[in-house]
Amino acid sequence: MPRMLAARAFKAPSISVKRADDTLLKRFDSHFTTLPADTPERVQIAQKIRYQVYCVENPHERADNPEGVETDEFDSHAVHSILVYRDAHTALGTVRLILPLPEEPDSRR
């Protein structure tokens, strides 16, 4: 049975803006960057994060993949990205946009 990660106490950081050029976006960008998962290696990183989130921490999917990746039929027609924590050079999050499949040709024509 997979081990559930313990919830950590989270103290929300102050969000006050001190200077006109000090924006939340600049603060975010100073800590994180996004990368397109445009190689098989990066897609696998995204799938490992999905496994951790959807199979281990929030068991919405079965946690029985020995490779520790969460995959499905939508991966083949999706655009994946990963969120990287700059200081540790560690991928911490992922998002994917599932694109529509081309429609089947209309056989009635």
C-alpha positions in Angstrom: 0.0 0.0 0.0 1.5 3.4 -0.9 2.6 5.7 1.9 0.5 8.9 2.2 2.6 12.0 2.7 1.7 13.9 5.9 0.1 17.3 5.4 2.4 20.1 6.3 1.5 23.2 8.1 1.5 26.1 5.7 1.9 29.7 6.7 0.8 32.0 3.9 3.4 34.6 3.0 2.7 38.3 3.1 1.5 39.5 -0.3 1.9 43.2 0.3 3.6 45.0 -2.6 6.4 47.3 -1.4 7.4 49.0 -4.6 5.6 49.8 -7.8 7.9 47.4 -9.7 7.6 44.6 -7.1 4.7 42.6 -8.4 3.4 39.2 -7.4 4.4 37.9 -10.9 8.0 39.1 -10.4 8.0 37.4 -7.0 6.6 34.2 -8.5 9.1 34.3 -11.4 12.0 34.8 -9.0 11.2 31.4 -7.4 9.7 29.4 -10.2 10.0 28.8 -13.9 7.9 26.8 -16.3 9.2 24.4 -18.9 7.4 22.8 -21.8 7.4 19.0 -21.4 8.5 18.6 -25.0 10.7 15.6 -24.6 9.9 12.1 -23.5 12.0 12.7 -20.4 10.1 15.8 -19.4 6.7 14.2 -20.1 7.8 11.4 -17.7 8.7 14.0 -15.1 5.1 15.4 -15.4 3.7 11.8 -15.2 5.7 11.1 -12.1 4.3 14.3 -10.4 0.8 13.3 -11.5 1.4 9.8 -9.9 2.5 11.4 -6.6 -0.6 13.7 -6.6 -3.3 11.6 -8.0 -2.2 8.1 -6.8 -0.3 8.7 -3.6 -1.3 11.9 -1.9 -4.9 12.0 -3.2 -5.7 8.5 -4.2 -8.1 9.1 -7.1 -6.2 6.6 -9.3 -4.7 3.2 -8.6 -1.2 3.4 -7.2 0.1 0.1 -8.7 2.4 1.4 -11.5 5.9 0.1 -10.7 7.4 2.9 -12.7 5.6 5.5 -10.5 4.0 7.3 -13.4 0.3 8.2 -14.0 -0.7 7.9 -17.7 -3.9 7.8 -19.5 -5.4 7.8 -23.0 -5.2 11.6 -23.2 -1.4 11.9 -22.9 -0.9 11.2 -26.6 -2.9 14.4 -27.6 -2.0 16.7 -24.7 0.5 19.5 -24.2 2.4 19.1 -20.9 4.3 21.7 -18.9 6.2 21.4 -15.6 6.7 24.0 -12.8 10.3 24.1 -11.5 11.5 25.5 -8.2 14.6 27.5 -9.2 16.6 27.2 -6.0 16.5 23.4 -5.9 16.1 22.8 -9.7 13.2 20.5 -8.8 10.0 20.0 -10.7 7.2 20.6 -8.2 4.1 20.8 -10.4 2.6 20.0 -13.8 -0.3 21.0 -16.0 -1.5 19.6 -19.3 -3.8 20.9 -21.9 -5.7 18.0 -23.6 -6.2 18.8 -27.2 -9.2 17.6 -29.2 -8.7 14.6 -31.5 -9.3 15.3 -35.2 -12.8 14.2 -36.0 -13.4 11.0 -37.8 -14.1 11.6 -41.5 -17.8 11.6 -42.2 -18.6 8.3 -43.9 -21.9 9.5 -45.1 -20.4 11.7 -47.9 
